[in-house]
């Protein structure tokens, strides 16, 4: 379901997938976020998505003029999870509201896993 915005010069239809892509791109720009995770976990293992699949790690629900966004992220090992989650929510809210003009009512950040940094040497 797309959200239609009417202006003096015409009509704009924003799809949920377009909004999800904006939210996913904003989330991956945050410090501590390794990437987006697939929404479907199998056997407790979450799939790390590439840049071309950012929308698949985001659920967007449009209710009138309000947006509800749920993010599924993978964080780097050693970061403070509550601080990174708060930073992700703030960045996504700011970016989506500024680019779309829609009001974000609620953002939920689900941390699906932690990933060791690849430059960490084995002990």
LOTORMI-635880 format. One record per residue: x, y, z of N, C-alpha, C in turn; residue number from 1. Coordinates in steps of 0.2 Angstrom, whole numbers, plus 2048, in hexadecimal, padded with zeros to 3 digits. Atoms other than C-alpha are relative to their C-alpha. Layout:
% residues N
@neast = X nnorth = Y nup = Z caeast = X canorth = Y caup = Z ceast = X cnorth = Y cup = Z i = NUM
...
//
This chain:
% residues 123
@neast = 804 nnorth = 7FA nup = 800 caeast = 800 canorth = 800 caup = 800 ceast = 804 cnorth = 806 cup = 800 i = 1
@neast = 7FC nnorth = 7F9 nup = 800 caeast = 808 canorth = 811 caup = 7FB ceast = 7FC cnorth = 805 cup = 803 i = 2
@neast = 802 nnorth = 7FA nup = 7FD caeast = 806 canorth = 821 caup = 804 ceast = 800 cnorth = 805 cup = 7FB i = 3
@neast = 801 nnorth = 7FA nup = 805 caeast = 7FF canorth = 82F caup = 7F8 ceast = 801 cnorth = 806 cup = 804 i = 4
@neast = 800 nnorth = 7F9 nup = 7FE caeast = 804 canorth = 841 caup = 7FB ceast = 7FE cnorth = 804 cup = 7FB i = 5
@neast = 803 nnorth = 7FC nup = 805 caeast = 7FB canorth = 84E caup = 7F2 ceast = 803 cnorth = 807 cup = 801 i = 6
@neast = 7FD nnorth = 7F9 nup = 800 caeast = 804 canorth = 85F caup = 7EE ceast = 7FC cnorth = 804 cup = 7FB i = 7
@neast = 802 nnorth = 7FB nup = 805 caeast = 800 canorth = 86E caup = 7E3 ceast = 801 cnorth = 7FE cup = 7F9 i = 8
@neast = 7FE nnorth = 802 nup = 807 caeast = 809 canorth = 866 caup = 7D4 ceast = 7FF cnorth = 7F9 cup = 7FF i = 9
@neast = 802 nnorth = 806 nup = 802 caeast = 803 canorth = 855 caup = 7D5 ceast = 800 cnorth = 7FB cup = 806 i = 10
@neast = 800 nnorth = 805 nup = 7FB caeast = 803 canorth = 844 caup = 7DF ceast = 806 cnorth = 7FC cup = 800 i = 11
@neast = 7FA nnorth = 804 nup = 7FF caeast = 811 canorth = 83A caup = 7E6 ceast = 7FE cnorth = 7FA cup = 804 i = 12
@neast = 801 nnorth = 806 nup = 7FD caeast = 80F canorth = 828 caup = 7EB ceast = 806 cnorth = 7FC cup = 802 i = 13
@neast = 7FA nnorth = 803 nup = 7FD caeast = 81C canorth = 821 caup = 7F7 ceast = 7FE cnorth = 7F9 cup = 802 i = 14
@neast = 801 nnorth = 807 nup = 7FF caeast = 81C canorth = 80E caup = 7F8 ceast = 803 cnorth = 7FE cup = 807 i = 15
@neast = 7FD nnorth = 802 nup = 7FA caeast = 820 canorth = 805 caup = 808 ceast = 807 cnorth = 7FD cup = 7FF i = 16
@neast = 7F9 nnorth = 802 nup = 801 caeast = 82F canorth = 7FD caup = 800 ceast = 805 cnorth = 806 cup = 7FF i = 17
@neast = 7FC nnorth = 7FA nup = 801 caeast = 836 canorth = 80E caup = 7FB ceast = 802 cnorth = 803 cup = 807 i = 18
@neast = 7FF nnorth = 7FE nup = 7FA caeast = 834 canorth = 814 caup = 80D ceast = 805 cnorth = 7FB cup = 804 i = 19
@neast = 7FC nnorth = 805 nup = 7FD caeast = 83C canorth = 804 caup = 813 ceast = 807 cnorth = 800 cup = 7FE i = 20
@neast = 7F9 nnorth = 7FF nup = 803 caeast = 84B canorth = 807 caup = 808 ceast = 803 cnorth = 806 cup = 803 i = 21
@neast = 7FE nnorth = 7FA nup = 7FD caeast = 84D canorth = 818 caup = 80F ceast = 802 cnorth = 7FF cup = 807 i = 22
@neast = 7FF nnorth = 801 nup = 7F9 caeast = 84C canorth = 812 caup = 821 ceast = 806 cnorth = 7FB cup = 800 i = 23
@neast = 7FB nnorth = 805 nup = 800 caeast = 858 canorth = 803 caup = 81D ceast = 807 cnorth = 804 cup = 7FF i = 24
@neast = 7FA nnorth = 7FC nup = 802 caeast = 865 canorth = 80F caup = 815 ceast = 802 cnorth = 804 cup = 806 i = 25
@neast = 7FF nnorth = 7FC nup = 7FA caeast = 864 canorth = 81B caup = 824 ceast = 803 cnorth = 7FC cup = 806 i = 26
@neast = 7FE nnorth = 804 nup = 7FB caeast = 866 canorth = 80D caup = 830 ceast = 807 cnorth = 7FD cup = 7FF i = 27
@neast = 7F9 nnorth = 802 nup = 801 caeast = 876 canorth = 806 caup = 828 ceast = 805 cnorth = 805 cup = 800 i = 28
@neast = 7FB nnorth = 7FA nup = 7FF caeast = 87E canorth = 817 caup = 829 ceast = 802 cnorth = 801 cup = 807 i = 29
@neast = 7FF nnorth = 7FF nup = 7F9 caeast = 87E canorth = 816 caup = 83C ceast = 806 cnorth = 7FC cup = 802 i = 30
@neast = 7FA nnorth = 803 nup = 7FD caeast = 88E canorth = 812 caup = 846 ceast = 7FD cnorth = 7F9 cup = 803 i = 31
@neast = 802 nnorth = 806 nup = 7FC caeast = 88D canorth = 800 caup = 84C ceast = 7FC cnorth = 7FB cup = 7FC i = 32
@neast = 805 nnorth = 804 nup = 804 caeast = 881 canorth = 7F9 caup = 83F ceast = 804 cnorth = 7FD cup = 7FA i = 33
@neast = 7FC nnorth = 803 nup = 806 caeast = 889 canorth = 7EC caup = 834 ceast = 7FC cnorth = 7FF cup = 7FA i = 34
@neast = 804 nnorth = 801 nup = 806 caeast = 87A canorth = 7E9 caup = 829 ceast = 7F9 cnorth = 7FF cup = 803 i = 35
@neast = 807 nnorth = 802 nup = 7FF caeast = 867 canorth = 7E5 caup = 828 ceast = 800 cnorth = 7F8 cup = 800 i = 36
@neast = 801 nnorth = 807 nup = 7FF caeast = 861 canorth = 7D4 caup = 82D ceast = 7FA cnorth = 7FE cup = 7FC i = 37
@neast = 806 nnorth = 803 nup = 803 caeast = 854 canorth = 7C9 caup = 824 ceast = 7FB cnorth = 800 cup = 805 i = 38
@neast = 806 nnorth = 800 nup = 7FB caeast = 843 canorth = 7CA caup = 82D ceast = 7FF cnorth = 7F9 cup = 802 i = 39
@neast = 801 nnorth = 807 nup = 7FF caeast = 842 canorth = 7B7 caup = 82C ceast = 806 cnorth = 7FC cup = 803 i = 40
@neast = 7FB nnorth = 804 nup = 7FD caeast = 84D canorth = 7AE caup = 839 ceast = 7FF cnorth = 7F9 cup = 7FF i = 41
@neast = 801 nnorth = 807 nup = 800 caeast = 850 canorth = 79C caup = 836 ceast = 805 cnorth = 7FC cup = 804 i = 42
@neast = 7FC nnorth = 803 nup = 7FB caeast = 857 canorth = 791 caup = 844 ceast = 805 cnorth = 805 cup = 804 i = 43
@neast = 7FC nnorth = 7FC nup = 7FC caeast = 85D canorth = 7A0 caup = 84D ceast = 805 cnorth = 804 cup = 7FC i = 44
@neast = 7FB nnorth = 7FD nup = 804 caeast = 868 canorth = 7A6 caup = 83F ceast = 7FD cnorth = 805 cup = 7FB i = 45
@neast = 802 nnorth = 7FA nup = 804 caeast = 865 canorth = 7B7 caup = 837 ceast = 804 cnorth = 801 cup = 7FA i = 46
@neast = 7FC nnorth = 7FF nup = 806 caeast = 86A canorth = 7BB caup = 825 ceast = 802 cnorth = 807 cup = 800 i = 47
@neast = 7FE nnorth = 7F9 nup = 801 caeast = 874 canorth = 7CB caup = 822 ceast = 7FF cnorth = 802 cup = 7F9 i = 48
@neast = 802 nnorth = 7FE nup = 807 caeast = 86E canorth = 7D4 caup = 813 ceast = 805 cnorth = 805 cup = 7FE i = 49
@neast = 7FB nnorth = 7FC nup = 804 caeast = 878 canorth = 7DD caup = 806 ceast = 7FC cnorth = 807 cup = 7FF i = 50
@neast = 802 nnorth = 7F9 nup = 801 caeast = 876 canorth = 7F0 caup = 801 ceast = 7F9 cnorth = 800 cup = 7FC i = 51
@neast = 806 nnorth = 800 nup = 805 caeast = 869 canorth = 7EB caup = 7F3 ceast = 7FA cnorth = 7FD cup = 804 i = 52
@neast = 806 nnorth = 803 nup = 7FD caeast = 85D canorth = 7E3 caup = 800 ceast = 7FF cnorth = 804 cup = 806 i = 53
@neast = 801 nnorth = 7FC nup = 7FA caeast = 85C canorth = 7F1 caup = 80D ceast = 7F8 cnorth = 800 cup = 802 i = 54
@neast = 807 nnorth = 800 nup = 7FE caeast = 849 canorth = 7F1 caup = 80C ceast = 7FD cnorth = 7F9 cup = 803 i = 55
@neast = 802 nnorth = 806 nup = 7FD caeast = 848 canorth = 7DF caup = 811 ceast = 801 cnorth = 7FF cup = 807 i = 56
@neast = 7FF nnorth = 800 nup = 7F9 caeast = 84E canorth = 7E2 caup = 822 ceast = 7FC cnorth = 806 cup = 804 i = 57
@neast = 804 nnorth = 7FB nup = 7FD caeast = 841 canorth = 7EF caup = 825 ceast = 7F8 cnorth = 7FF cup = 7FF i = 58
@neast = 807 nnorth = 800 nup = 801 caeast = 82E canorth = 7EE caup = 828 ceast = 7FD cnorth = 807 cup = 801 i = 59
@neast = 804 nnorth = 7F9 nup = 800 caeast = 823 canorth = 7FE caup = 824 ceast = 7F9 cnorth = 7FF cup = 800 i = 60
@neast = 807 nnorth = 800 nup = 800 caeast = 811 canorth = 800 caup = 829 ceast = 7FE cnorth = 807 cup = 800 i = 61
@neast = 802 nnorth = 7F9 nup = 801 caeast = 808 canorth = 80F caup = 823 ceast = 7F8 cnorth = 800 cup = 803 i = 62
@neast = 806 nnorth = 7FF nup = 7FD caeast = 7F9 canorth = 814 caup = 82E ceast = 7FD cnorth = 807 cup = 7FF i = 63
@neast = 802 nnorth = 7F9 nup = 801 caeast = 7F1 canorth = 824 caup = 827 ceast = 806 cnorth = 804 cup = 7FE i = 64
@neast = 7FA nnorth = 7FC nup = 801 caeast = 7FE canorth = 831 caup = 829 ceast = 806 cnorth = 7FE cup = 804 i = 65
@neast = 7FA nnorth = 802 nup = 7FC caeast = 809 canorth = 827 caup = 835 ceast = 803 cnorth = 7FA cup = 7FD i = 66
@neast = 7FC nnorth = 806 nup = 803 caeast = 817 canorth = 81B caup = 831 ceast = 802 cnorth = 7FC cup = 807 i = 67
@neast = 7FD nnorth = 805 nup = 7FB caeast = 81C canorth = 80C caup = 83C ceast = 806 cnorth = 7FC cup = 7FD i = 68
@neast = 7FB nnorth = 803 nup = 803 caeast = 82D canorth = 806 caup = 838 ceast = 804 cnorth = 7FB cup = 805 i = 69
@neast = 7FD nnorth = 805 nup = 7FC caeast = 835 canorth = 7F6 caup = 83F ceast = 807 cnorth = 7FE cup = 7FC i = 70
@neast = 7F9 nnorth = 801 nup = 803 caeast = 848 canorth = 7F3 caup = 83B ceast = 803 cnorth = 7FA cup = 803 i = 71
@neast = 7FC nnorth = 806 nup = 7FE caeast = 852 canorth = 7E3 caup = 83C ceast = 807 cnorth = 801 cup = 7FE i = 72
@neast = 7F9 nnorth = 7FF nup = 801 caeast = 864 canorth = 7E6 caup = 83E ceast = 805 cnorth = 7FB cup = 803 i = 73
@neast = 7FA nnorth = 803 nup = 7FE caeast = 875 canorth = 7DE caup = 841 ceast = 805 cnorth = 805 cup = 802 i = 74
@neast = 7FB nnorth = 7FB nup = 7FE caeast = 881 canorth = 7E7 caup = 84C ceast = 807 cnorth = 7FD cup = 801 i = 75
@neast = 7F9 nnorth = 802 nup = 7FF caeast = 894 canorth = 7E6 caup = 84E ceast = 801 cnorth = 7FE cup = 808 i = 76
@neast = 7FF nnorth = 802 nup = 7F9 caeast = 89A canorth = 7DD caup = 85E ceast = 804 cnorth = 805 cup = 803 i = 77
@neast = 7FD nnorth = 7FB nup = 7FC caeast = 89F canorth = 7E8 caup = 86C ceast = 7FD cnorth = 807 cup = 800 i = 78
@neast = 804 nnorth = 7F9 nup = 7FF caeast = 893 canorth = 7F7 caup = 869 ceast = 7FB cnorth = 7FF cup = 805 i = 79
@neast = 805 nnorth = 7FF nup = 7FB caeast = 887 canorth = 7FD caup = 876 ceast = 7F9 cnorth = 7FF cup = 7FC i = 80
@neast = 806 nnorth = 802 nup = 804 caeast = 877 canorth = 7F5 caup = 86F ceast = 7FA cnorth = 806 cup = 801 i = 81
@neast = 806 nnorth = 7FB nup = 800 caeast = 86A canorth = 801 caup = 877 ceast = 802 cnorth = 807 cup = 7FD i = 82
@neast = 7FE nnorth = 7F9 nup = 803 caeast = 874 canorth = 811 caup = 872 ceast = 800 cnorth = 800 cup = 7F8 i = 83
@neast = 800 nnorth = 801 nup = 807 caeast = 876 canorth = 80A caup = 860 ceast = 7F9 cnorth = 800 cup = 7FD i = 84
@neast = 808 nnorth = 800 nup = 802 caeast = 863 canorth = 806 caup = 85F ceast = 7FD cnorth = 806 cup = 800 i = 85
@neast = 803 nnorth = 7F9 nup = 7FF caeast = 85E canorth = 817 caup = 865 ceast = 803 cnorth = 805 cup = 7FA i = 86
@neast = 7FD nnorth = 7FC nup = 806 caeast = 86A canorth = 81F caup = 858 ceast = 7FD cnorth = 7FE cup = 7FA i = 87
@neast = 803 nnorth = 803 nup = 806 caeast = 863 canorth = 814 caup = 84A ceast = 7F9 cnorth = 803 cup = 800 i = 88
@neast = 807 nnorth = 7FD nup = 800 caeast = 851 canorth = 819 caup = 84F ceast = 800 cnorth = 807 cup = 7FE i = 89
@neast = 800 nnorth = 7F9 nup = 801 caeast = 855 canorth = 82B caup = 850 ceast = 802 cnorth = 802 cup = 7F8 i = 90
@neast = 7FD nnorth = 7FF nup = 807 caeast = 85F canorth = 82B caup = 83F ceast = 7FA cnorth = 7FE cup = 7FB i = 91
@neast = 805 nnorth = 802 nup = 805 caeast = 851 canorth = 821 caup = 836 ceast = 7FA cnorth = 805 cup = 800 i = 92
@neast = 806 nnorth = 7FB nup = 7FF caeast = 843 canorth = 82D caup = 83D ceast = 802 cnorth = 806 cup = 7FC i = 93
@neast = 7FE nnorth = 7FA nup = 803 caeast = 84C canorth = 83C caup = 838 ceast = 800 cnorth = 800 cup = 7F8 i = 94
@neast = 7FF nnorth = 801 nup = 807 caeast = 851 canorth = 836 caup = 826 ceast = 7F9 cnorth = 7FF cup = 7FD i = 95
@neast = 807 nnorth = 801 nup = 803 caeast = 83F canorth = 82F caup = 822 ceast = 7FC cnorth = 806 cup = 800 i = 96
@neast = 804 nnorth = 7FA nup = 7FF caeast = 836 canorth = 83E caup = 829 ceast = 802 cnorth = 806 cup = 7FB i = 97
@neast = 7FE nnorth = 7FB nup = 804 caeast = 841 canorth = 84A caup = 81F ceast = 7FF cnorth = 7FE cup = 7F9 i = 98
@neast = 800 nnorth = 802 nup = 807 caeast = 841 canorth = 840 caup = 80F ceast = 7F9 cnorth = 7FF cup = 7FD i = 99
@neast = 806 nnorth = 801 nup = 802 caeast = 82F canorth = 83C caup = 80E ceast = 7FA cnorth = 805 cup = 802 i = 100
@neast = 805 nnorth = 7FB nup = 7FD caeast = 826 canorth = 849 caup = 819 ceast = 7FB cnorth = 7FC cup = 804 i = 101
@neast = 805 nnorth = 804 nup = 7FC caeast = 81C canorth = 83B caup = 822 ceast = 803 cnorth = 800 cup = 807 i = 102
@neast = 7FE nnorth = 800 nup = 7F9 caeast = 81C canorth = 83A caup = 835 ceast = 801 cnorth = 7F8 cup = 802 i = 103
@neast = 7FF nnorth = 807 nup = 7FE caeast = 824 canorth = 82A caup = 83C ceast = 7FE cnorth = 800 cup = 808 i = 104
@neast = 803 nnorth = 801 nup = 7FA caeast = 81A canorth = 825 caup = 84B ceast = 804 cnorth = 7FB cup = 805 i = 105
@neast = 7FD nnorth = 805 nup = 7FC caeast = 824 canorth = 816 caup = 851 ceast = 806 cnorth = 7FD cup = 7FC i = 106
@neast = 7FA nnorth = 804 nup = 803 caeast = 835 canorth = 80E caup = 84D ceast = 802 cnorth = 7FB cup = 805 i = 107
@neast = 7FE nnorth = 805 nup = 7FC caeast = 839 canorth = 7FD caup = 854 ceast = 807 cnorth = 7FD cup = 7FD i = 108
@neast = 7FA nnorth = 803 nup = 802 caeast = 84B canorth = 7F7 caup = 853 ceast = 801 cnorth = 7F9 cup = 803 i = 109
@neast = 7FF nnorth = 807 nup = 7FE caeast = 84E canorth = 7E4 caup = 854 ceast = 807 cnorth = 7FE cup = 7FE i = 110
@neast = 7F9 nnorth = 802 nup = 801 caeast = 860 canorth = 7DF caup = 856 ceast = 800 cnorth = 7F8 cup = 7FF i = 111
@neast = 800 nnorth = 807 nup = 802 caeast = 861 canorth = 7CE caup = 84D ceast = 806 cnorth = 7FC cup = 801 i = 112
@neast = 7FA nnorth = 804 nup = 7FE caeast = 873 canorth = 7CA caup = 851 ceast = 806 cnorth = 805 cup = 800 i = 113
@neast = 7FA nnorth = 7FC nup = 7FF caeast = 884 canorth = 7D0 caup = 854 ceast = 806 cnorth = 7FD cup = 7FB i = 114
@neast = 7FB nnorth = 803 nup = 805 caeast = 893 canorth = 7CE caup = 848 ceast = 807 cnorth = 802 cup = 802 i = 115
@neast = 7FA nnorth = 7FE nup = 7FF caeast = 8A5 canorth = 7CE caup = 84C ceast = 803 cnorth = 804 cup = 7FB i = 116
@neast = 7FC nnorth = 7FC nup = 805 caeast = 8B0 canorth = 7DA caup = 843 ceast = 805 cnorth = 7FC cup = 7FD i = 117
@neast = 7FC nnorth = 804 nup = 803 caeast = 8BA canorth = 7D2 caup = 836 ceast = 807 cnorth = 801 cup = 801 i = 118
@neast = 7F9 nnorth = 7FE nup = 7FE caeast = 8CA canorth = 7DB caup = 83B ceast = 802 cnorth = 7FE cup = 807 i = 119
@neast = 7FE nnorth = 803 nup = 7FA caeast = 8CA canorth = 7D3 caup = 84C ceast = 804 cnorth = 7FA cup = 7FF i = 120
@neast = 7FC nnorth = 806 nup = 801 caeast = 8D8 canorth = 7C7 caup = 84E ceast = 7FE cnorth = 7FB cup = 805 i = 121
@neast = 802 nnorth = 805 nup = 7FC caeast = 8D5 canorth = 7B6 caup = 855 ceast = 804 cnorth = 800 cup = 806 i = 122
@neast = 7FD nnorth = 800 nup = 7FA caeast = 8DA canorth = 7B4 caup = 867 ceast = 804 cnorth = 7FA cup = 801 i = 123
//
